[in-house]
């Protein structure tokens, strides 16, 4: 009868040990999940920041392209003006 009680106590101790192990594993898994979730949030934040920077750079690039186009048009107008003035000079000589 005493062996039966020892087996019952052993069984209860095994159950408690298993419960404790499982609870510890749950706590560690939750901590790992929190760590990975925080890392995901940091990456998403960095990606969002980078996207905003890219959008800002695109706007800057468009503005520079417009300036360049205007300068090229001004250059062409000046070249045409210089050509006309040279023709006038030749006609006077």
Protein Blocks (a to p, Z undefined) as FASTA:
>chain_A
ZZmmmmmmmmmmmmmmmmmmmmmmmmmmmmmmmmmmmmmmmmmmmmmmmmmmmmmmmmmm
mmmmmmmmmmmmmmmmmmmmmmmmmmmmmmmZZ
